[in-house]
Amino acid sequence: MEAMIDLFLGLERMSPGSQETTAQAFQIAAQDHDIRTIVEFGCGSGVSTIALAQLSGAVVIAIDNCDPFLSQLKQKAHQAGVGQQVEVREQSMDAAWPAGTQFDLIWCEGSVYCIGVENALTLWRDLLPPGGRIALSDLVWIDPNPDAEVQEYWSNQGVTLCYPDDIRKLFLSQGYQIVGDFIFPDRDWQNYYRPLRERLPKWKSEHSDPENAGIIDHMLQEEMRMYDQFGSQYGYAFFIVERVG
């Protein structure tokens, strides 16, 4: 874990994404909806946190369980001029909140897999008033018949990919209505993988634990190879939903 933190502290992104995609999802979430308070789960070092603060003018409570990322976020928020809007908290995504705590918008970009979509919808429901919204992204299948190799790869990673229709049905069954959804463009994956490819060789050669660094390098190289070969078959999708009742 320390080695992974060290690697990603040197990168802007910890998952696929872009300013344009964050803005697109926020614009959908803000349609006919007053957003004054946001909680972001799995904020990492804050690339989407800062964008949310700038786009919304709202107070953003940024949640992560990694202090080094939160320290970096504080610095970035100050440099971006939104330090007064952003509050960071070191806690897990599934931690309990005081009774009555509610937000206009819950945001979770690229990290809901840590606790699973269904679990997140259950845990976070009471953090929303009726009409409150969630914007989250998750890996989904795009191809109706993905190759066996890529299915086996994600299964071995412990990641369960669903089809967008299945996730939409899950939202509806949990008492949410769909506001909008869309698939991330390839550009967002390159925003993540291109800097990672550039950083890995030097990071691996200089890391204090060569064996561990080699394991991480191999793992990430295999992940990137999967996307290079099968990237048209799966991707990230943003879902924006609203609590009903």
C-alpha positions in Angstrom: 0.0 0.0 0.0 2.8 2.5 0.8 4.4 1.8 -2.5 1.1 2.4 -4.4 0.6 5.7 -2.5 4.2 6.7 -3.4 3.5 6.0 -7.1 0.2 7.8 -7.3 1.3 10.8 -5.3 3.3 11.7 -8.4 0.3 11.5 -10.7 -2.7 13.8 -11.2 -5.2 11.0 -11.7 -5.7 7.7 -9.9 -8.4 6.5 -12.4 -9.6 7.4 -15.9 -11.3 10.8 -16.2 -11.0 14.4 -17.4 -12.2 17.9 -16.5 -14.7 17.6 -19.3 -16.2 14.4 -18.0 -16.4 15.7 -14.4 -18.1 18.9 -15.8 -20.5 16.9 -17.9 -21.6 14.7 -15.0 -22.0 17.8 -12.7 -24.1 19.6 -15.3 -26.5 16.7 -15.4 -26.5 16.5 -11.6 -27.2 20.3 -11.3 -30.2 20.3 -13.7 -33.2 21.7 -11.8 -31.3 21.0 -8.6 -29.9 23.5 -6.1 -26.4 22.3 -5.0 -25.0 24.0 -1.9 -23.4 21.0 -0.2 -21.4 18.1 -1.7 -19.7 15.1 -0.1 -17.2 13.3 -2.3 -16.2 9.8 -1.4 -12.8 8.4 -2.4 -11.5 11.8 -3.4 -7.8 10.8 -3.6 -5.6 13.8 -4.1 -8.5 15.9 -5.3 -8.6 16.4 -9.1 -12.4 16.1 -9.1 -12.8 17.8 -5.8 -11.3 21.0 -7.0 -13.3 20.9 -10.2 -16.5 20.4 -8.2 -15.7 23.3 -6.0 -15.1 25.5 -9.0 -18.1 24.4 -10.9 -20.6 24.6 -8.1 -19.4 27.2 -5.6 -20.6 24.8 -3.0 -19.0 23.5 0.2 -17.3 20.2 -0.7 -16.5 17.6 2.0 -13.8 15.4 0.6 -13.5 11.9 2.1 -10.6 9.5 1.8 -8.8 7.1 4.1 -5.3 8.1 2.9 -3.7 11.0 4.7 -0.9 11.7 2.2 -3.6 12.2 -0.6 -5.6 14.5 1.7 -2.5 16.5 2.5 -1.9 16.9 -1.2 -5.5 17.9 -1.8 -5.3 20.6 0.8 -2.3 22.1 -1.0 -4.0 21.9 -4.4 -7.2 23.5 -3.1 -5.4 26.4 -1.6 -3.4 26.9 -4.8 -6.6 26.8 -6.9 -8.3 29.4 -4.6 -11.0 27.1 -3.3 -9.4 26.2 0.1 -12.3 27.9 1.9 -14.9 25.6 0.1 -13.1 22.3 0.6 -13.1 20.4 3.9 -11.1 17.1 4.0 -11.8 14.2 6.3 -9.8 11.0 6.7 -12.4 8.3 7.0 -13.7 5.3 5.1 -16.4 5.4 2.5 -18.7 3.3 4.6 -18.3 5.1 7.9 -21.4 6.1 9.9 -22.5 9.8 10.0 -24.3 11.6 12.7 -28.1 11.3 12.5 -29.6 14.0 10.3 -26.5 14.6 8.2 -27.5 15.3 4.6 -26.1 16.7 1.4 -27.5 18.0 -1.9 -25.1 15.9 -3.9 -23.0 12.7 -3.2 -20.1 12.3 -5.6 -18.0 9.2 -6.1 -15.7 9.1 -9.2 -13.8 6.0 -9.9 -13.8 4.5 -6.4 -17.2 3.0 -5.6 -15.8 -0.4 -6.3 -14.2 -0.3 -2.9 -17.6 -1.0 -1.3 -19.8 -1.9 -4.3 -22.6 0.1 -5.9 -25.5 -1.7 -4.1 -23.9 -1.3 -0.7 -23.1 2.4 -1.4 -26.7 3.1 -2.4 -27.9 1.6 0.9 -25.3 3.3 3.1 -25.7 6.7 1.5 -29.5 6.9 1.1 -30.0 8.6 4.5 -27.4 11.2 3.6 -29.8 12.6 0.9 -33.1 14.4 1.4 -35.8 13.4 -1.1 -34.7 14.7 -4.4 -31.1 14.7 -3.4 -28.7 13.2 -6.0 -25.8 10.8 -6.4 -23.2 10.9 -9.2 -21.0 7.9 -9.3 -18.9 6.1 -11.9 -18.2 2.4 -12.2 -16.7 -0.1 -14.6 -19.2 -1.7 -17.0 -19.3 -4.0 -20.0 -19.9 -2.3 -23.3 -19.7 -5.3 -25.6 -22.5 -7.8 -25.2 -20.1 -10.6 -25.7 -16.7 -9.7 -24.1 -13.8 -12.0 -24.8 -13.1 -14.7 -22.3 -9.6 -13.3 -21.6 -10.8 -10.0 -20.4 -13.7 -11.5 -18.5 -11.1 -13.8 -16.7 -8.8 -10.8 -16.1 -11.4 -8.7 -14.3 -12.7 -11.7 -12.4 -9.2 -12.5 -11.1 -8.9 -8.9 -10.0 -12.0 -9.4 -7.9 -13.9 -6.8 -9.9 -17.5 -7.6 -11.1 -18.5 -5.7 -14.2 -22.2 -5.3 -15.0 -24.0 -4.0 -18.0 -25.4 -0.4 -17.8 -29.0 -1.7 -17.9 -28.4 -3.9 -14.9 -27.0 -1.0 -12.9 -30.0 1.2 -13.9 -32.3 -1.5 -12.7 -30.4 -1.7 -9.4 -30.8 2.1 -8.9 -34.6 1.8 -9.5 -34.9 -1.2 -7.1 -33.1 0.8 -4.4 -35.5 3.8 -4.6 -33.6 6.1 -7.1 -34.6 7.4 -10.4 -32.2 7.9 -13.3 -31.3 11.5 -14.1 -28.7 10.6 -16.8 -25.7 8.5 -17.6 -22.9 8.2 -20.2 -19.8 6.2 -21.0 -16.3 7.8 -20.6 -14.5 8.5 -23.8 -11.2 6.9 -24.6 -9.5 10.2 -24.0 -10.2 9.8 -20.3 -8.3 6.5 -20.2 -5.3 8.0 -22.0 -5.3 10.9 -19.4 -4.8 8.2 -16.8 -2.5 5.7 -18.5 -0.2 8.0 -20.5 1.3 9.6 -17.4 1.4 6.3 -15.6 3.4 4.7 -18.4 5.8 7.6 -18.3 6.3 7.4 -14.5 6.5 3.7 -13.9 10.1 3.0 -15.3 11.8 5.7 -13.2 9.7 5.0 -10.2 10.4 1.3 -10.3 14.1 1.7 -10.7 14.4 4.2 -7.8 11.9 2.6 -5.3 13.4 1.4 -2.0 11.7 -2.0 -2.3 12.5 -3.3 -5.8 10.6 -6.6 -5.4 7.4 -4.8 -4.4 7.8 -2.2 -7.0 8.3 -4.9 -9.6 5.0 -6.6 -8.6 3.1 -3.3 -8.9 4.7 -2.5 -12.2 3.7 -5.9 -13.6 0.2 -5.6 -12.3 -0.3 -2.1 -13.9 1.4 -3.1 -17.1 -1.1 -6.0 -17.4 -4.0 -3.7 -16.7 -2.9 -1.3 -19.4 -2.4 -4.2 -21.9 -6.0 -5.3 -21.2 -7.2 -1.9 -22.1 -5.0 -1.6 -25.2 -6.4 -5.0 -26.4 -10.0 -5.0 -25.1 -10.8 -1.3 -24.3 -13.7 -1.2 -26.7 -15.4 -4.0 -24.7 -15.6 -2.3 -21.3 -15.3 1.2 -19.8 -16.3 3.6 -17.1 -19.8 4.9 -17.0 -21.2 7.9 -15.0 -24.6 7.4 -13.5 -26.5 10.4 -12.0 -29.6 9.4 -9.9 -32.1 11.1 -7.6 -33.5 9.8 -4.4 -37.3 9.2 -4.6 -39.3 9.7 -1.4 
